[in-house]
Amino acid sequence: MPRLVGKSVSDHILGLAQKGIEENAAHFKVGGKKLYFPKARVILLRPNAKHTPYQAKFIVPKSFNKLDLRDYLFHVYGLRAMNVTTQLLHGRYERAGNIASPRYRGPQIKKMTIDMNEPFIWPEEDTENSLWDHKFAQELNKYREETMMKLGSDKLKPHKAFDGALGPFNDNMIAQPFIPKQLKRRMLNQKQQDPDYLKINQFL
């Protein structure tokens, strides 16, 4: 078989894709390793202004490559990814806890954008959602500031944000799995005197 060079390679790939679509089969060469329970987490993102309805962006594991995403989308969702581009974002600097703690770099994020043969348009965002109210954002910022500024014994003081509904809570306020001894004895006696329980013990 003669070696395909330049334009012949793209024509060959296009021909295989068209043949797969016509036969309602995979438009690419399927991998030989079968995976029945994929554990990878693939997250669909809202499109940016530069994206067309024929494009979709995903957050994928760093171990994912283009062939993995194409195979995953086709066999799990029946979605044909005609072209895949990759973007690896640097991890952001973050702080563990308060301002005095040192910074550390978070994990890198890998994104992939695919081209589809059919358009997909996201539904409009709900404008009446109370979570996006200005008051909620103010309370959330206040809670973050209080959490970052609390040091030492101040951590036990109640928050002013959200009227103190987010704690902190004492151990005495949390329900404990405590059963009085007298009640425990009574429940065990009732269980041991149950006819079904006695029948089971005969066969054990």
Secondary structure, 3 states (H helix, E strand, C coil): CCCCCCHHHHHHHHHHHHHHHHCCCCCCCCCCCCCCCCCCCCEEECCCCCCCCCEEEEEECCCCCHHHHHHHHHHHHCCCCCEEEEEEECCCEEECCCCCCCEEECCCEEEEEEECCCCCCCCCCCCCCHHHCHHHHHHHHHHHHHHHHCCHHHHHCCCCHHHHCCCCCCHHHCCCCCCCHHHHHHHHHHHHCCHHHHHHHHHC
